[in-house]
Amino acid sequence: MASNRTIVGVLGGTGFVGGHLVPALISEGYRVRVLTRRPHRHREMSTLAEVELVKCNVYDAQDLRRGLTGCFAVINLVGILNESHRYGFQLVHVALPSRLVEICKQLE
């Protein structure tokens, strides 16, 4: 089993940038925990021994804390270009990163 010092949590790891970042992290020797709303849509990632897909609502603090427990680093790739009725800029680009920082402090 890998030590916690090798596990990197990635939010947004199933998107375009994440699709390039996750393999790069693996090639550098890291294990990657990808937090995603729909792990069943990304089964190809789950075939990689170094990747752990975790179902997680990143906008829920308890779910996010659970998903990040054991990670030594976190990379946030979550972002939107246009607001919708469900996800606005304030939530995605301000509230989520702020919550992420607070959770990381708690998990230290």
PyRosetta script that sets phi, psi and omega in degrees:
from pyrosetta import init, pose_from_sequence

init()
pose = pose_from_sequence("MASNRTIVGVLGGTGFVGGHLVPALISEGYRVRVLTRRPHRHREMSTLAEVELVKCNVYDAQDLRRGLTGCFAVINLVGILNESHRYGFQLVHVALPSRLVEICKQLE")
pose.set_psi(1, 138.6)
pose.set_omega(1, -179.1)
pose.set_phi(2, -72.8)
pose.set_psi(2, 148.1)
pose.set_omega(2, 176.4)
pose.set_phi(3, -73.3)
pose.set_psi(3, 157.9)
pose.set_omega(3, 179.2)
pose.set_phi(4, -62.2)
pose.set_psi(4, -20.7)
pose.set_omega(4, 179.2)
pose.set_phi(5, -69.9)
pose.set_psi(5, -7.4)
pose.set_omega(5, -179.0)
pose.set_phi(6, -109.7)
pose.set_psi(6, -0.7)
pose.set_omega(6, -176.0)
pose.set_phi(7, -96.8)
pose.set_psi(7, 121.1)
pose.set_omega(7, 177.4)
pose.set_phi(8, -109.3)
pose.set_psi(8, 125.0)
pose.set_omega(8, 175.0)
pose.set_phi(9, -85.9)
pose.set_psi(9, 135.0)
pose.set_omega(9, -179.9)
pose.set_phi(10, -127.1)
pose.set_psi(10, 120.7)
pose.set_omega(10, 172.4)
pose.set_phi(11, -95.1)
pose.set_psi(11, 131.6)
pose.set_omega(11, -176.5)
pose.set_phi(12, 81.2)
pose.set_psi(12, 19.9)
pose.set_omega(12, -176.7)
pose.set_phi(13, -72.0)
pose.set_psi(13, -11.2)
pose.set_omega(13, 179.6)
pose.set_phi(14, -97.4)
pose.set_psi(14, 1.4)
pose.set_omega(14, 178.8)
pose.set_phi(15, -85.3)
pose.set_psi(15, -170.2)
pose.set_omega(15, -176.6)
pose.set_phi(16, -60.1)
pose.set_psi(16, -52.6)
pose.set_omega(16, -179.0)
pose.set_phi(17, -66.4)
pose.set_psi(17, -43.0)
pose.set_omega(17, 179.1)
pose.set_phi(18, -59.3)
pose.set_psi(18, -34.4)
pose.set_omega(18, 178.1)
pose.set_phi(19, -62.4)
pose.set_psi(19, -22.2)
pose.set_omega(19, 176.3)
pose.set_phi(20, -98.3)
pose.set_psi(20, -35.0)
pose.set_omega(20, -177.7)
pose.set_phi(21, -71.0)
pose.set_psi(21, -43.9)
pose.set_omega(21, -177.3)
pose.set_phi(22, -57.3)
pose.set_psi(22, -49.5)
pose.set_omega(22, 176.9)
pose.set_phi(23, -61.7)
pose.set_psi(23, -34.2)
pose.set_omega(23, 178.5)
pose.set_phi(24, -66.3)
pose.set_psi(24, -41.0)
pose.set_omega(24, 177.3)
pose.set_phi(25, -63.6)
pose.set_psi(25, -42.2)
pose.set_omega(25, 178.7)
pose.set_phi(26, -61.5)
pose.set_psi(26, -43.0)
pose.set_omega(26, -178.5)
pose.set_phi(27, -65.3)
pose.set_psi(27, -21.5)
pose.set_omega(27, 177.1)
pose.set_phi(28, -89.8)
pose.set_psi(28, 2.4)
pose.set_omega(28, 175.3)
pose.set_phi(29, 96.2)
pose.set_psi(29, 8.6)
pose.set_omega(29, 179.8)
pose.set_phi(30, -89.3)
pose.set_psi(30, 152.8)
pose.set_omega(30, 165.7)
pose.set_phi(31, -92.9)
pose.set_psi(31, 145.8)
pose.set_omega(31, -174.6)
pose.set_phi(32, -124.4)
pose.set_psi(32, 128.0)
pose.set_omega(32, 174.3)
pose.set_phi(33, -106.6)
pose.set_psi(33, 111.1)
pose.set_omega(33, -178.7)
pose.set_phi(34, -96.6)
pose.set_psi(34, 118.7)
pose.set_omega(34, 177.4)
pose.set_phi(35, -90.6)
pose.set_psi(35, 123.5)
pose.set_omega(35, -174.9)
pose.set_phi(36, -144.7)
pose.set_psi(36, 149.3)
pose.set_omega(36, 177.1)
pose.set_phi(37, -70.8)
pose.set_psi(37, -31.1)
pose.set_omega(37, -172.4)
pose.set_phi(38, -132.6)
pose.set_psi(38, 76.0)
pose.set_omega(38, -178.7)
pose.set_phi(39, -60.2)
pose.set_psi(39, -28.6)
pose.set_omega(39, -179.0)
pose.set_phi(40, -64.6)
pose.set_psi(40, -20.9)
pose.set_omega(40, 178.6)
pose.set_phi(41, -81.4)
pose.set_psi(41, -6.8)
pose.set_omega(41, -173.8)
pose.set_phi(42, -128.6)
pose.set_psi(42, 43.8)
pose.set_omega(42, -177.2)
pose.set_phi(43, -60.5)
pose.set_psi(43, -29.8)
pose.set_omega(43, 180.0)
pose.set_phi(44, -61.1)
pose.set_psi(44, -32.8)
pose.set_omega(44, 177.5)
pose.set_phi(45, -70.6)
pose.set_psi(45, -34.4)
pose.set_omega(45, -176.3)
pose.set_phi(46, -71.2)
pose.set_psi(46, -11.7)
pose.set_omega(46, 177.4)
pose.set_phi(47, -78.9)
pose.set_psi(47, -13.3)
pose.set_omega(47, 178.6)
pose.set_phi(48, -83.6)
pose.set_psi(48, 125.2)
pose.set_omega(48, -177.2)
pose.set_phi(49, -60.4)
pose.set_psi(49, -27.3)
pose.set_omega(49, -176.0)
pose.set_phi(50, -86.5)
pose.set_psi(50, -2.7)
pose.set_omega(50, -176.6)
pose.set_phi(51, -113.2)
pose.set_psi(51, 132.7)
pose.set_omega(51, 173.6)
pose.set_phi(52, -117.7)
pose.set_psi(52, 116.1)
pose.set_omega(52, 175.5)
pose.set_phi(53, -88.8)
pose.set_psi(53, 126.2)
pose.set_omega(53, -178.7)
pose.set_phi(54, -122.4)
pose.set_psi(54, 123.9)
pose.set_omega(54, 176.4)
pose.set_phi(55, -68.7)
pose.set_psi(55, 125.2)
pose.set_omega(55, -174.7)
pose.set_phi(56, -156.6)
pose.set_psi(56, 134.0)
pose.set_omega(56, 168.7)
pose.set_phi(57, -91.7)
pose.set_psi(57, 103.1)
pose.set_omega(57, -174.1)
pose.set_phi(58, -67.2)
pose.set_psi(58, -11.9)
pose.set_omega(58, 178.2)
pose.set_phi(59, -89.6)
pose.set_psi(59, -1.7)
pose.set_omega(59, 176.9)
pose.set_phi(60, -105.3)
pose.set_psi(60, 117.7)
pose.set_omega(60, -172.9)
pose.set_phi(61, -59.1)
pose.set_psi(61, -43.3)
pose.set_omega(61, -179.2)
pose.set_phi(62, -66.0)
pose.set_psi(62, -42.0)
pose.set_omega(62, 178.7)
pose.set_phi(63, -63.4)
pose.set_psi(63, -43.0)
pose.set_omega(63, -179.9)
pose.set_phi(64, -64.4)
pose.set_psi(64, -44.0)
pose.set_omega(64, 178.2)
pose.set_phi(65, -60.2)
pose.set_psi(65, -45.2)
pose.set_omega(65, 179.0)
pose.set_phi(66, -60.5)
pose.set_psi(66, -44.4)
pose.set_omega(66, -178.0)
pose.set_phi(67, -66.8)
pose.set_psi(67, -28.3)
pose.set_omega(67, -176.8)
pose.set_phi(68, -95.7)
pose.set_psi(68, -10.0)
pose.set_omega(68, 179.8)
pose.set_phi(69, -59.3)
pose.set_psi(69, 126.5)
pose.set_omega(69, -179.7)
pose.set_phi(70, 97.2)
pose.set_psi(70, -7.7)
pose.set_omega(70, 177.8)
pose.set_phi(71, -87.3)
pose.set_psi(71, 142.6)
pose.set_omega(71, 177.0)
pose.set_phi(72, -95.1)
pose.set_psi(72, -15.4)
pose.set_omega(72, 178.5)
pose.set_phi(73, -147.7)
pose.set_psi(73, 154.7)
pose.set_omega(73, 179.6)
pose.set_phi(74, -134.0)
pose.set_psi(74, 137.2)
pose.set_omega(74, 175.4)
pose.set_phi(75, -121.4)
pose.set_psi(75, 125.2)
pose.set_omega(75, -179.2)
pose.set_phi(76, -103.6)
pose.set_psi(76, 111.3)
pose.set_omega(76, 177.5)
pose.set_phi(77, -108.5)
pose.set_psi(77, 6.9)
pose.set_omega(77, -178.0)
pose.set_phi(78, -69.3)
pose.set_psi(78, 130.7)
pose.set_omega(78, 178.2)
pose.set_phi(79, -164.8)
pose.set_psi(79, 157.7)
pose.set_omega(79, 175.9)
pose.set_phi(80, -131.2)
pose.set_psi(80, 152.4)
pose.set_omega(80, 175.5)
pose.set_phi(81, -98.8)
pose.set_psi(81, -28.0)
pose.set_omega(81, -178.8)
pose.set_phi(82, -133.4)
pose.set_psi(82, 141.0)
pose.set_omega(82, 177.2)
pose.set_phi(83, -75.4)
pose.set_psi(83, 149.9)
pose.set_omega(83, 174.1)
pose.set_phi(84, -128.6)
pose.set_psi(84, 177.8)
pose.set_omega(84, 178.9)
pose.set_phi(85, -65.4)
pose.set_psi(85, -21.8)
pose.set_omega(85, -176.9)
pose.set_phi(86, -98.6)
pose.set_psi(86, -41.5)
pose.set_omega(86, -175.4)
pose.set_phi(87, -122.4)
pose.set_psi(87, 111.3)
pose.set_omega(87, 178.0)
pose.set_phi(88, -103.8)
pose.set_psi(88, 167.7)
pose.set_omega(88, -179.8)
pose.set_phi(89, -59.1)
pose.set_psi(89, -40.9)
pose.set_omega(89, -179.6)
pose.set_phi(90, -58.7)
pose.set_psi(90, -46.5)
pose.set_omega(90, -179.1)
pose.set_phi(91, -65.5)
pose.set_psi(91, -49.7)
pose.set_omega(91, -171.8)
pose.set_phi(92, -77.0)
pose.set_psi(92, -43.1)
pose.set_omega(92, -171.7)
pose.set_phi(93, -101.6)
pose.set_psi(93, -7.4)
pose.set_omega(93, 178.8)
pose.set_phi(94, -123.3)
pose.set_psi(94, -59.3)
pose.set_omega(94, -175.0)
pose.set_phi(95, -65.4)
pose.set_psi(95, -46.1)
pose.set_omega(95, -179.2)
pose.set_phi(96, -62.1)
pose.set_psi(96, -50.9)
pose.set_omega(96, 178.1)
pose.set_phi(97, -60.2)
pose.set_psi(97, -37.9)
pose.set_omega(97, 178.1)
pose.set_phi(98, -63.5)
pose.set_psi(98, -45.8)
pose.set_omega(98, 178.3)
pose.set_phi(99, -62.7)
pose.set_psi(99, -40.0)
pose.set_omega(99, 179.6)
pose.set_phi(100, -60.7)
pose.set_psi(100, -43.2)
pose.set_omega(100, 178.1)
pose.set_phi(101, -62.0)
pose.set_psi(101, -45.5)
pose.set_omega(101, -179.7)
pose.set_phi(102, -62.4)
pose.set_psi(102, -42.2)
pose.set_omega(102, 179.6)
pose.set_phi(103, -65.7)
pose.set_psi(103, -41.5)
pose.set_omega(103, 178.5)
pose.set_phi(104, -61.7)
pose.set_psi(104, -39.5)
pose.set_omega(104, 177.2)
pose.set_phi(105, -61.7)
pose.set_psi(105, -41.2)
pose.set_omega(105, -179.8)
pose.set_phi(106, -67.1)
pose.set_psi(106, -32.5)
pose.set_omega(106, -176.0)
pose.set_phi(107, -85.8)
pose.set_psi(107, -6.9)
pose.set_omega(107, -178.6)
pose.set_phi(108, -58.9)
pose.dump_pdb("model.pdb")
